[in-house]
Amino acid sequence: MNLQGKLIVVEGIDGAGTTTQIERYAAHLRQAKRLVHVTREPSQGPIGSMLRQALGGRMALGNGYHSELMALLFAADRLDHLATEIEPWLRDGAVVLCDRYDLSSIAYQTATAPAELLERVDFESWVRSLNRFARRPDLTVVVNVSPDLAERRRRSRTGKPDIYEVAELQRKLAALYRDAERLTPGDAIVHIDGDPSLEEVSASLRAVLDPLVLGE
C-alpha cells in the first residue's frame, strides 16, 4: 500500500476518551496493513518530561507567569516532537495519530489564564502565534463529550489527577472545543459525539478517518 503519511490529531477534554479511541483506531489500521504510529503531547522528549512534571504538580513554575510559561513550553515541546518523532514517521508514509496538539494549547492556556492577563492582551492570539511554525494536521477530530460524563470517567481512573482536571475548568474547555474552528482557523476539523458507547464512537471515528488514510 503506497500511501502518503498523514498527521491526524484527536482532541477533547479530559475524560473524552481520546487515548482509548486512538488506540482502537490504530489497531484497525494495523489490521488493514497501514503503517501507523501513536503519539501524544506532552511528548516523551525532554521538554515533554518537564511538562508532565508541571501537570502533575511535581514542579512549580514561576509565580504570576504560569499560563505564559506553560504555553511557551508546550510550543517548544511541539516543535521538538515534530522534528524528532512525527515528521520522520510521516516521511516513512505512516499515519501518525497524535493525542492532542496545538488546539489543546490554545484552549487550555486561554481557559486557565488569569482575568487580568486576558484584559491586557489577546492571549488566545498570542498562544496561536507561538505555534505558527508547527505543521498543520491533515485532520483534527474533536471528540465532544458532556462534561458530566467526562467527570465520571475521570473519577474512575487510578492515580493522581493533573492540575487541569477540575470540573469547572473542564466545562469551560468543553465550550472552547465546540468552537474549535475559531481557535485554529483554516484547519480541517471534524467533530464527533463522544457520549455514546465505546463501539459507536469508534465507528464514528472510522467513518471520518478511513476515507482520508485508507483511500476508501
BALOBA-1460 file (C-alpha; in Angstrom, 3 decimals):
// residues 216
<rec num="1" residu="m" x="0.000" y="0.000" z="0.000"/>
<rec num="2" residu="n" x="1.770" y="3.124" z="-1.260"/>
<rec num="3" residu="l" x="0.072" y="5.911" z="0.675"/>
<rec num="4" residu="q" x="1.385" y="9.236" z="1.939"/>
<rec num="5" residu="g" x="1.920" y="9.989" z="5.606"/>
<rec num="6" residu="k" x="-0.925" y="11.719" z="7.393"/>
<rec num="7" residu="l" x="-0.936" y="13.641" z="10.671"/>
<rec num="8" residu="i" x="-4.224" y="13.041" z="12.462"/>
<rec num="9" residu="v" x="-4.891" y="14.813" z="15.752"/>
<rec num="10" residu="v" x="-7.592" y="13.730" z="18.188"/>
<rec num="11" residu="e" x="-8.697" y="16.310" z="20.751"/>
<rec num="12" residu="g" x="-11.137" y="16.616" z="23.631"/>
<rec num="13" residu="i" x="-11.477" y="17.465" z="27.295"/>
<rec num="14" residu="d" x="-10.018" y="15.184" z="29.960"/>
<rec num="15" residu="g" x="-12.215" y="12.109" z="30.020"/>
<rec num="16" residu="a" x="-13.332" y="12.433" z="26.393"/>
<rec num="17" residu="g" x="-11.789" y="9.051" z="25.622"/>
<rec num="18" residu="t" x="-9.272" y="10.298" z="23.062"/>
<rec num="19" residu="t" x="-6.496" y="7.938" z="24.192"/>
<rec num="20" residu="t" x="-8.755" y="4.879" z="24.076"/>
<rec num="21" residu="q" x="-10.173" y="5.790" z="20.686"/>
<rec num="22" residu="i" x="-6.726" y="6.417" z="19.206"/>
<rec num="23" residu="e" x="-5.514" y="3.001" z="20.343"/>
<rec num="24" residu="r" x="-8.616" y="1.340" z="18.903"/>
<rec num="25" residu="y" x="-8.221" y="3.128" z="15.590"/>
<rec num="26" residu="a" x="-4.517" y="2.271" z="15.444"/>
<rec num="27" residu="a" x="-5.427" y="-1.416" z="15.840"/>
<rec num="28" residu="h" x="-7.937" y="-1.001" z="12.999"/>
<rec num="29" residu="l" x="-5.220" y="0.457" z="10.750"/>
<rec num="30" residu="r" x="-2.744" y="-2.292" z="11.611"/>
<rec num="31" residu="q" x="-5.362" y="-4.858" z="10.666"/>
<rec num="32" residu="a" x="-5.688" y="-3.048" z="7.336"/>
<rec num="33" residu="k" x="-1.868" y="-3.263" z="6.924"/>
<rec num="34" residu="r" x="-1.487" y="0.518" z="7.156"/>
<rec num="35" residu="l" x="1.685" y="1.806" z="8.799"/>
<rec num="36" residu="v" x="0.645" y="3.739" z="11.927"/>
<rec num="37" residu="h" x="2.385" y="5.468" z="14.805"/>
<rec num="38" residu="v" x="0.650" y="6.571" z="18.008"/>
<rec num="39" residu="t" x="1.982" y="9.512" z="19.975"/>
<rec num="40" residu="r" x="0.761" y="12.204" z="22.318"/>
<rec num="41" residu="e" x="1.503" y="15.605" z="23.808"/>
<rec num="42" residu="p" x="3.239" y="16.367" z="26.050"/>
<rec num="43" residu="s" x="5.758" y="14.258" z="24.165"/>
<rec num="44" residu="q" x="8.254" y="11.775" z="25.535"/>
<rec num="45" residu="g" x="11.061" y="14.251" z="24.858"/>
<rec num="46" residu="p" x="12.962" y="16.355" z="27.412"/>
<rec num="47" residu="i" x="10.569" y="19.317" z="27.314"/>
<rec num="48" residu="g" x="7.593" y="16.982" z="27.429"/>
<rec num="49" residu="s" x="9.003" y="15.346" z="30.543"/>
<rec num="50" residu="m" x="9.228" y="18.766" z="32.185"/>
<rec num="51" residu="l" x="5.617" y="19.488" z="31.227"/>
<rec num="52" residu="r" x="4.371" y="16.214" z="32.694"/>
<rec num="53" residu="q" x="6.028" y="17.134" z="35.983"/>
<rec num="54" residu="a" x="4.323" y="20.524" z="35.915"/>
<rec num="55" residu="l" x="0.947" y="18.979" z="35.059"/>
<rec num="56" residu="g" x="1.318" y="16.506" z="37.884"/>
<rec num="57" residu="g" x="2.121" y="19.265" z="40.359"/>
<rec num="58" residu="r" x="5.635" y="17.936" z="40.938"/>
<rec num="59" residu="m" x="7.342" y="21.026" z="39.521"/>
<rec num="60" residu="a" x="6.394" y="24.628" z="40.250"/>
<rec num="61" residu="l" x="6.683" y="27.268" z="37.550"/>
<rec num="62" residu="g" x="7.258" y="30.977" z="38.111"/>
<rec num="63" residu="n" x="4.567" y="32.619" z="40.205"/>
<rec num="64" residu="g" x="2.448" y="35.036" z="38.208"/>
<rec num="65" residu="y" x="3.515" y="33.647" z="34.826"/>
<rec num="66" residu="h" x="2.144" y="30.112" z="34.910"/>
<rec num="67" residu="s" x="-0.109" y="30.403" z="31.832"/>
<rec num="68" residu="e" x="2.588" y="32.081" z="29.758"/>
<rec num="69" residu="l" x="5.253" y="29.570" z="30.751"/>
<rec num="70" residu="m" x="3.015" y="26.595" z="30.048"/>
<rec num="71" residu="a" x="2.154" y="27.998" z="26.617"/>
<rec num="72" residu="l" x="5.843" y="28.519" z="25.799"/>
<rec num="73" residu="l" x="6.824" y="25.056" z="26.997"/>
<rec num="74" residu="f" x="4.061" y="23.350" z="25.044"/>
<rec num="75" residu="a" x="5.035" y="25.239" z="21.874"/>
<rec num="76" residu="a" x="8.696" y="24.274" z="22.310"/>
<rec num="77" residu="d" x="7.792" y="20.655" z="23.025"/>
<rec num="78" residu="r" x="5.621" y="20.593" z="19.906"/>
<rec num="79" residu="l" x="8.440" y="21.648" z="17.586"/>
<rec num="80" residu="d" x="10.784" y="19.127" z="19.201"/>
<rec num="81" residu="h" x="8.079" y="16.464" z="18.904"/>
<rec num="82" residu="l" x="7.647" y="17.241" z="15.209"/>
<rec num="83" residu="a" x="11.359" y="17.179" z="14.438"/>
<rec num="84" residu="t" x="12.300" y="14.050" z="16.368"/>
<rec num="85" residu="e" x="9.221" y="11.855" z="16.096"/>
<rec num="86" residu="i" x="6.269" y="12.988" z="13.991"/>
<rec num="87" residu="e" x="7.975" y="14.113" z="10.787"/>
<rec num="88" residu="p" x="10.285" y="11.049" z="10.493"/>
<rec num="89" residu="w" x="7.238" y="8.762" z="10.694"/>
<rec num="90" residu="l" x="5.355" y="10.897" z="8.166"/>
<rec num="91" residu="r" x="8.282" y="10.683" z="5.747"/>
<rec num="92" residu="d" x="8.048" y="6.902" z="6.036"/>
<rec num="93" residu="g" x="4.404" y="7.101" z="4.939"/>
<rec num="94" residu="a" x="2.831" y="6.405" z="8.342"/>
<rec num="95" residu="v" x="-0.445" y="7.615" z="9.727"/>
<rec num="96" residu="v" x="0.583" y="9.497" z="12.859"/>
<rec num="97" residu="l" x="-2.214" y="9.568" z="15.427"/>
<rec num="98" residu="c" x="-1.468" y="12.327" z="17.920"/>
<rec num="99" residu="d" x="-3.379" y="12.640" z="21.178"/>
<rec num="100" residu="r" x="-3.566" y="16.467" z="21.476"/>
<rec num="101" residu="y" x="-1.764" y="19.193" z="19.548"/>
<rec num="102" residu="d" x="-1.826" y="22.998" z="19.493"/>
<rec num="103" residu="l" x="-5.623" y="23.195" z="19.740"/>
<rec num="104" residu="s" x="-5.141" y="21.930" z="23.301"/>
<rec num="105" residu="s" x="-2.586" y="24.639" z="23.997"/>
<rec num="106" residu="i" x="-4.883" y="27.404" z="22.807"/>
<rec num="107" residu="a" x="-7.895" y="26.028" z="24.690"/>
<rec num="108" residu="y" x="-6.205" y="25.071" z="27.958"/>
<rec num="109" residu="q" x="-3.896" y="28.058" z="28.304"/>
<rec num="110" residu="t" x="-6.647" y="30.526" z="27.421"/>
<rec num="111" residu="a" x="-9.074" y="28.863" z="29.826"/>
<rec num="112" residu="t" x="-6.579" y="28.968" z="32.702"/>
<rec num="113" residu="a" x="-5.129" y="32.434" z="32.102"/>
<rec num="114" residu="p" x="-5.978" y="34.952" z="34.851"/>
<rec num="115" residu="a" x="-8.643" y="37.538" z="34.039"/>
<rec num="116" residu="e" x="-6.239" y="40.462" z="34.400"/>
<rec num="117" residu="l" x="-3.967" y="38.929" z="31.741"/>
<rec num="118" residu="l" x="-6.870" y="38.390" z="29.348"/>
<rec num="119" residu="e" x="-7.892" y="42.023" z="29.822"/>
<rec num="120" residu="r" x="-4.414" y="43.281" z="28.920"/>
<rec num="121" residu="v" x="-3.557" y="41.148" z="25.887"/>
<rec num="122" residu="d" x="-5.167" y="38.990" z="23.227"/>
<rec num="123" residu="f" x="-3.805" y="35.905" z="24.924"/>
<rec num="124" residu="e" x="-5.519" y="33.453" z="22.599"/>
<rec num="125" residu="s" x="-3.869" y="35.030" z="19.560"/>
<rec num="126" residu="w" x="-0.505" y="35.072" z="21.323"/>
<rec num="127" residu="v" x="-0.673" y="31.331" z="22.054"/>
<rec num="128" residu="r" x="-1.694" y="30.704" z="18.457"/>
<rec num="129" residu="s" x="1.284" y="32.739" z="17.227"/>
<rec num="130" residu="l" x="3.688" y="30.646" z="19.325"/>
<rec num="131" residu="n" x="2.661" y="27.658" z="17.236"/>
<rec num="132" residu="r" x="2.882" y="29.313" z="13.835"/>
<rec num="133" residu="f" x="5.815" y="27.113" z="12.812"/>
<rec num="134" residu="a" x="4.070" y="23.865" z="13.749"/>
<rec num="135" residu="r" x="2.981" y="21.672" z="10.856"/>
<rec num="136" residu="r" x="-0.790" y="21.732" z="10.394"/>
<rec num="137" residu="p" x="-2.614" y="18.430" z="10.886"/>
<rec num="138" residu="d" x="-4.182" y="16.778" z="7.876"/>
<rec num="139" residu="l" x="-7.271" y="16.493" z="10.055"/>
<rec num="140" residu="t" x="-8.226" y="17.250" z="13.656"/>
<rec num="141" residu="v" x="-11.024" y="15.199" z="15.170"/>
<rec num="142" residu="v" x="-12.664" y="16.774" z="18.211"/>
<rec num="143" residu="v" x="-14.435" y="14.279" z="20.457"/>
<rec num="144" residu="n" x="-17.212" y="16.289" z="22.094"/>
<rec num="145" residu="v" x="-18.351" y="14.737" z="25.358"/>
<rec num="146" residu="s" x="-20.652" y="16.049" z="28.058"/>
<rec num="147" residu="p" x="-18.625" y="17.413" z="31.000"/>
<rec num="148" residu="d" x="-20.630" y="15.313" z="33.474"/>
<rec num="149" residu="l" x="-19.827" y="12.072" z="31.655"/>
<rec num="150" residu="a" x="-16.169" y="13.066" z="31.338"/>
<rec num="151" residu="e" x="-16.028" y="13.779" z="35.070"/>
<rec num="152" residu="r" x="-17.448" y="10.338" z="35.890"/>
<rec num="153" residu="r" x="-14.785" y="8.781" z="33.693"/>
<rec num="154" residu="r" x="-12.023" y="10.771" z="35.357"/>
<rec num="155" residu="r" x="-13.214" y="9.694" z="38.790"/>
<rec num="156" residu="s" x="-12.905" y="6.047" z="37.764"/>
<rec num="157" residu="r" x="-9.207" y="6.460" z="36.949"/>
<rec num="158" residu="t" x="-6.413" y="5.486" z="39.277"/>
<rec num="159" residu="g" x="-3.568" y="7.837" z="40.086"/>
<rec num="160" residu="k" x="-3.375" y="11.491" z="40.971"/>
<rec num="161" residu="p" x="-5.342" y="13.879" z="38.716"/>
<rec num="162" residu="d" x="-3.373" y="16.575" z="36.926"/>
<rec num="163" residu="i" x="-3.745" y="20.274" z="37.614"/>
<rec num="164" residu="y" x="-6.314" y="20.772" z="34.829"/>
<rec num="165" residu="e" x="-8.735" y="18.033" z="35.919"/>
<rec num="166" residu="v" x="-11.121" y="20.406" z="37.672"/>
<rec num="167" residu="a" x="-14.844" y="20.193" z="36.865"/>
<rec num="168" residu="e" x="-15.429" y="23.936" z="36.399"/>
<rec num="169" residu="l" x="-12.408" y="24.269" z="34.124"/>
<rec num="170" residu="q" x="-13.421" y="21.230" z="32.083"/>
<rec num="171" residu="r" x="-16.845" y="22.781" z="31.433"/>
<rec num="172" residu="k" x="-15.155" y="25.899" z="30.107"/>
<rec num="173" residu="l" x="-12.887" y="23.752" z="27.951"/>
<rec num="174" residu="a" x="-15.830" y="21.777" z="26.559"/>
<rec num="175" residu="a" x="-17.312" y="25.031" z="25.257"/>
<rec num="176" residu="l" x="-13.989" y="26.044" z="23.718"/>
<rec num="177" residu="y" x="-13.600" y="22.713" z="21.943"/>
<rec num="178" residu="r" x="-17.052" y="23.087" z="20.417"/>
<rec num="179" residu="d" x="-15.706" y="26.338" z="18.947"/>
<rec num="180" residu="a" x="-12.512" y="24.700" z="17.665"/>
<rec num="181" residu="e" x="-12.813" y="26.166" z="14.153"/>
<rec num="182" residu="r" x="-12.400" y="29.643" z="15.608"/>
<rec num="183" residu="l" x="-9.399" y="28.642" z="17.740"/>
<rec num="184" residu="t" x="-7.430" y="27.192" z="14.806"/>
<rec num="185" residu="p" x="-8.820" y="28.958" z="11.734"/>
<rec num="186" residu="g" x="-8.095" y="27.274" z="8.443"/>
<rec num="187" residu="d" x="-7.537" y="23.824" z="9.930"/>
<rec num="188" residu="a" x="-9.553" y="20.830" z="8.747"/>
<rec num="189" residu="i" x="-11.686" y="19.924" z="11.773"/>
<rec num="190" residu="v" x="-14.416" y="17.341" z="12.280"/>
<rec num="191" residu="h" x="-16.498" y="16.905" z="15.437"/>
<rec num="192" residu="i" x="-17.813" y="13.554" z="16.624"/>
<rec num="193" residu="d" x="-20.087" y="12.759" z="19.555"/>
<rec num="194" residu="g" x="-18.174" y="11.121" z="22.405"/>
<rec num="195" residu="d" x="-21.201" y="10.372" z="24.593"/>
<rec num="196" residu="p" x="-22.417" y="7.096" z="23.000"/>
<rec num="197" residu="s" x="-20.893" y="3.666" z="23.643"/>
<rec num="198" residu="l" x="-17.238" y="2.868" z="23.022"/>
<rec num="199" residu="e" x="-18.104" y="0.937" z="19.872"/>
<rec num="200" residu="e" x="-20.337" y="3.697" z="18.498"/>
<rec num="201" residu="v" x="-17.640" y="6.335" z="18.968"/>
<rec num="202" residu="s" x="-15.071" y="4.034" z="17.344"/>
<rec num="203" residu="a" x="-17.401" y="3.558" z="14.379"/>
<rec num="204" residu="s" x="-17.796" y="7.332" z="14.051"/>
<rec num="205" residu="l" x="-14.021" y="7.763" z="14.091"/>
<rec num="206" residu="r" x="-13.531" y="5.105" z="11.416"/>
<rec num="207" residu="a" x="-16.209" y="6.703" z="9.231"/>
<rec num="208" residu="v" x="-14.403" y="10.049" z="9.412"/>
<rec num="209" residu="l" x="-10.812" y="8.817" z="9.029"/>
<rec num="210" residu="d" x="-10.893" y="5.793" z="6.751"/>
<rec num="211" residu="p" x="-11.534" y="7.791" z="3.534"/>
<rec num="212" residu="l" x="-8.539" y="10.002" z="4.335"/>
<rec num="213" residu="v" x="-5.960" y="7.446" z="5.491"/>
<rec num="214" residu="l" x="-7.054" y="4.284" z="3.668"/>
<rec num="215" residu="g" x="-8.277" y="5.887" z="0.466"/>
<rec num="216" residu="e" x="-11.709" y="4.305" z="0.833"/>
